[in-house]
């Protein structure tokens, strides 16, 4: 697991986790680095920090694993909205993972 931490003036304003399972070879995990969690601290929501963190996680995923970033299969409304913006800007695509929607970066 890799963690991304956002600070501003030495204050924690957000954090996220990039996960990649190397021991579980199921279809859900195989070669799919994904967001474990992403959170902006109270007072820092809706400022684009989550979107920026997702872009950083994608770049880190490419650097570490040479694989694009995936969403989880269970996403909050705000995460779905974030990924849908990426789909609309052609930076991501929506796929089916079993019964769930999942997103993957394409650029």
C-alpha positions, 0 to 999 in steps of 0.5 A: 500500500502507498499513501498520499498525504496533502498538507497546507501550512503544515496542516493535514488537509487530505489523504488517500491510499493506493492498493495493489495486491500481489498475492491475490490472483483473483480477477478483481485484484490481478494487475489492478492497482486501485483506490483503497480510500480517499478523504479530504478533511472537513473544510477542504471538501469540494476544492478539487483536492480529491481529483488532484489526488486521483491524478497523483495516484494514477501517476504513482500507479504508472510509475510503480506498477506500469498499470493504470489506476482503477476505482474500487467497485463500491464507490460513494456518490462523490467518487462516482461523480469524480470518475464520471468527470474523468470519463467525460474528459476521456481520461477514464472509462467505465467497465463492469466488474461482476455486478458493479461498475468500475472505472479505469484511467486510460491516459 
